[in-house]
Every structure is written in structure tokens, then in C-alpha cells.
């Protein structure tokens, strides 16, 4: 399928989703918000890959939300026509519109397979929201992050604060949020926002693909369980996390399947072969 904002390639159990509008700074036009969740949900629901890599083209990863989203009638409740309607109902629709936009990046967090993101140049505004929803972040030495919303007179609302509060020290996050300053890649590495930085985009992508290959070689069920548990532990107490992993293992643990294959493959000095996750059924009658 052809998309306006993305190129998609799936090889060797790795899905590579690449922003393809480098000449336009990969701004997030209205189509972006429809295409990304469609692509990720298809990969996830149909178990088309065991890892997802997000990368970009051009000098900058993404300049964030395109102004057409605000000026082209896409932002529910902000058009001239909407001003004729009762304010409470308009604002209720606006809230739902924000939730719908948030869900574009929520799919990255909900996907059963890890999502690795490779960032070059500017990662601005909505691109920070997208990066924060991924499992692992990698950057070039010239990369930088900006919570751009404050520079536009608004509060970031697509996922920056709920997620970055778990990824950055509070004081530094607040400085970035209040001032709109750039966070350079090297400082982002020191703070733990990115896993590694690289001299070139080519070197970065080669490394990220190697990580993705390592992930793809592991049991997809065990990787899925690990992602679920990490996300759950982030949002709950230690006691809650321990209780949930016990429940998860009671349902998913099967030593006669993937674990047995792992041990046998090691004895036979070969790579283990694990079955893919099953496609997700749609509807009660599926």
C-alpha cells in the first residue's frame, strides 16, 4: 500500500517504517495521524513482524505538527462553524479530538512487539511525543529534542508529559517544558532518554537494525510479555507488578514450547526457531 507520509518494508521479521517527506521536514500533516496507526495496527494485529523500527529521511527527523492540522478544520471545536454551537458540547468534542490524536502514538506502546526509533537532526513537538512512546530511542550526534508547544503558546498534550516524566529527571524535564530550549543528543544520552548516539545516520540505522534482529530471534511471546510487564511496572507499584507477572505466567508460561526449543537449540548448536504470535481476531464471531 502507498502512503503519503511513510514507506513501509517488512523483511526478516522486522518492519521498517520510515517517514518519507524529508524535503518538507516530515511535518505531521493530517494524513500522518491516519496512516501511522493504520500501519502499526496492521503489523501488530496480523503479527507481520517481531520488531518495528521507526526512522526518517532528510536533515531532520520531524518538525512536528503541521500547521494545516490547526488551520484546515482538523482540530475539532476550533473552526468558525463550531463557534455557533453550545460551548460545553464543542469543548467535549475538542477533548475527544485530542484523545484521538493521542491514540496515534498509543499504538506504538500497545503494539505486541518492541518499537525502536532512530532520530537524526531535529525531533520537535509532536515528534517528541512519538519518540517517548517507543521502547528504545537512538540518535545521531547532531540530533536535538524540543518541547515546541511552549514556544507556540500551548501546553503539550499528545503524550510528552505522561511519558517523559518516567524518562527524564523532573527538574530537567520542567526546564525543557517551561523554556522550550533544545535538548542536545549528548545530554539526552547522559540523562538516559536515548540509548546511544552515533556520528552518522547510516551508523545509527545499522545499529538499530542489529538490535531489531536480536529481538526478532527471541521468542515473540516472551518479548511480548516483557513489554507488557515493563509498561505495567512503570504505571503501578512493585506489589502490583509482582502480582501481575504471577498472573501472566500462570496463563502464558509453557515450558514445553519456546523454553524447550531454546534448550534443544542450544544443545544442537543452532539458532532456535520460535513460532510467530497469532494474528488477533476481530469481533466476537471471528
Secondary structure, DSSP 8 states (H G I E B T S, - for coil): ---SSEEEEEETTEEEEEE--GGGTT-B-HHHHHHHHHHHHHHHHTT--SEEEEE--SSSSB--B-THHHHSS-STT-STGGGGS-HHHHHHHHHHHHHHHHHHHHHHHHSSSEEEEEE-SEEETHHHHHHHTSSEEEEETT-EEE-GGGGGTS---SSHHHHHTTTS-HHHHHHHHHH--EEEHHHHHHHTSSSEEESSHHHHHHHHHHHHHHHHTS-HHHHHHHHHHHHHHHHS-HHHHHHHHHHHHHHH--IIIIIHHHHHHHHTTS------------STT-
